[in-house]
Amino acid sequence: MSPTSNSTELLRDAALRVTRPRVAVLDAVHANPHADTDSILGSVRTSLPEVSRQAVYDVLHALTAAGLIRRIQPSNSVARYESRIGDNHHHVVCRSCGIIADVDCAVGEAPCLTASHSDGFSIDEAEVIYWGTCEKCSTASSSGSQP
């Protein structure tokens, strides 16, 4: 099944009207995990050059509200979007280049981590972001510091 036909089905299943911008944005998010809005806009404009920035923002909002994509925003970063939904995975972010990767849940089922105190909340999700340096940046740093 092509990405576009899969996106069409996902939109219909979520009771959203199927439009070219929605299909293009959903395809772009599936093709570019953890992409920011500018990257998604650039990808969408390859097939829909006339699409406005505001239209992409509106579609991203609608897709996130419908639960078709997930919005993440690590500290000091722009919002990113991913199509991996339905599980409680986490992320690792490189402090040097900013690349983001998925990390499976640390322990067991959602909410993965048990809060020391819930303050009366019924907790159903935990969001964890690990920070460090990716292999590429670590290697570059090591080889750059050698005489």
C-alpha positions as CSV (number, residue, x, y, z in Angstrom):
1,M,0.0,0.0,0.0
2,S,1.4,3.4,-0.9
3,P,1.9,6.1,1.7
4,T,-0.8,8.2,0.2
5,S,-3.5,5.5,0.2
6,N,-2.5,4.6,3.7
7,S,-2.8,8.3,4.7
8,T,-6.2,8.5,3.1
9,E,-7.4,5.5,5.1
10,L,-6.0,6.9,8.3
11,L,-7.8,10.2,7.7
12,R,-11.1,8.5,7.0
13,D,-10.8,6.2,10.0
14,A,-10.3,9.3,12.1
15,A,-13.4,10.9,10.6
16,L,-11.3,13.7,9.0
17,R,-12.1,15.0,5.5
18,V,-9.5,13.8,3.0
19,T,-7.8,16.8,1.5
20,R,-4.6,17.1,-0.5
21,P,-2.8,19.1,2.2
22,R,-3.8,16.6,4.9
23,V,-2.6,13.7,2.9
24,A,0.7,15.4,2.0
25,V,1.4,16.4,5.6
26,L,0.6,13.0,6.9
27,D,2.8,11.4,4.2
28,A,5.6,13.9,5.1
29,V,5.5,13.1,8.8
30,H,5.5,9.3,8.1
31,A,8.5,9.8,5.8
32,N,10.5,12.1,8.1
33,P,10.2,11.0,11.8
34,H,10.8,13.9,14.3
35,A,10.6,16.5,11.5
36,D,10.0,20.1,12.4
37,T,7.4,22.3,10.8
38,D,9.8,23.8,8.3
39,S,11.0,20.4,7.1
40,I,7.4,19.2,6.8
41,L,6.5,22.3,4.9
42,G,9.4,21.8,2.5
43,S,8.4,18.2,1.9
44,V,4.8,19.1,1.3
45,R,5.7,21.8,-1.1
46,T,7.4,19.3,-3.4
47,S,4.0,18.0,-4.3
48,L,1.8,21.0,-3.4
49,P,3.9,24.1,-4.1
50,E,1.0,26.4,-3.4
51,V,0.4,25.2,0.2
52,S,0.7,28.0,2.8
53,R,2.7,27.7,6.0
54,Q,-0.6,28.4,7.9
55,A,-2.3,25.5,6.1
56,V,0.5,23.1,7.2
57,Y,0.3,24.5,10.8
58,D,-3.5,23.9,10.7
59,V,-3.1,20.4,9.4
60,L,-0.5,19.5,11.9
61,H,-2.8,20.7,14.7
62,A,-5.8,18.7,13.3
63,L,-3.7,15.5,12.9
64,T,-2.3,15.9,16.4
65,A,-5.8,16.5,17.9
66,A,-7.1,13.4,16.0
67,G,-4.3,11.3,17.4
68,L,-2.8,10.5,14.0
69,I,0.6,12.0,14.8
70,R,2.4,13.0,18.0
71,R,3.9,16.4,18.8
72,I,7.1,16.5,20.9
73,Q,9.1,19.5,21.9
74,P,12.3,18.8,23.7
75,S,13.6,21.7,25.9
76,N,15.1,24.6,23.8
77,S,13.8,23.0,20.6
78,V,11.1,23.7,18.1
79,A,8.1,21.3,17.9
80,R,8.7,18.0,16.1
81,Y,6.2,15.6,14.8
82,E,6.2,11.8,14.5
83,S,3.9,9.1,13.3
84,R,4.8,6.6,16.0
85,I,1.7,6.7,18.1
86,G,-0.1,4.2,20.3
87,D,2.8,3.3,22.5
88,N,4.5,5.2,25.3
89,H,8.0,5.4,23.9
90,H,10.5,8.1,24.8
91,H,13.2,10.0,22.9
92,V,17.0,10.6,23.1
93,V,18.3,13.9,21.9
94,C,21.9,14.7,20.9
95,R,23.1,17.9,22.7
96,S,25.5,18.6,19.8
97,C,23.6,18.2,16.6
98,G,20.0,17.9,17.9
99,I,19.2,14.6,16.2
100,I,16.3,12.8,17.9
101,A,15.8,9.0,18.1
102,D,13.1,6.8,19.6
103,V,13.8,4.9,22.8
104,D,11.4,2.1,23.8
105,C,9.7,2.3,27.2
106,A,12.1,2.0,30.1
107,V,10.1,-0.6,32.1
108,G,6.9,-2.5,31.4
109,E,3.7,-1.0,30.2
110,A,2.4,2.6,30.2
111,P,3.0,4.8,32.1
112,C,6.5,3.2,32.1
113,L,7.5,5.1,35.2
114,T,5.6,5.2,38.4
115,A,5.5,8.6,39.9
116,S,6.6,8.9,43.5
117,H,3.4,10.9,44.2
118,S,0.4,11.3,41.8
119,D,-1.2,14.3,43.6
120,G,-4.5,12.7,43.0
121,F,-4.0,12.4,39.2
122,S,-4.8,9.2,37.3
123,I,-1.5,9.0,35.4
124,D,-1.8,7.3,32.0
125,E,1.4,8.5,30.3
126,A,5.0,9.4,31.1
127,E,7.2,11.5,28.8
128,V,10.9,11.0,29.2
129,I,13.6,12.7,27.2
130,Y,17.2,11.4,27.4
131,W,20.0,13.8,26.6
132,G,23.5,12.9,25.4
133,T,25.8,12.9,22.4
134,C,25.1,10.8,19.3
135,E,27.7,8.4,18.0
136,K,28.5,10.6,15.0
137,C,29.1,13.7,17.2
138,S,31.0,11.6,19.8
139,T,33.3,10.3,17.0
140,A,33.8,13.7,15.5
141,S,34.6,15.2,18.9
142,S,37.1,12.4,19.7
143,S,38.9,12.7,16.4
144,G,38.9,16.5,16.5
145,S,40.6,16.5,19.9
146,Q,43.5,14.2,18.8
147,P,46.8,15.9,17.9
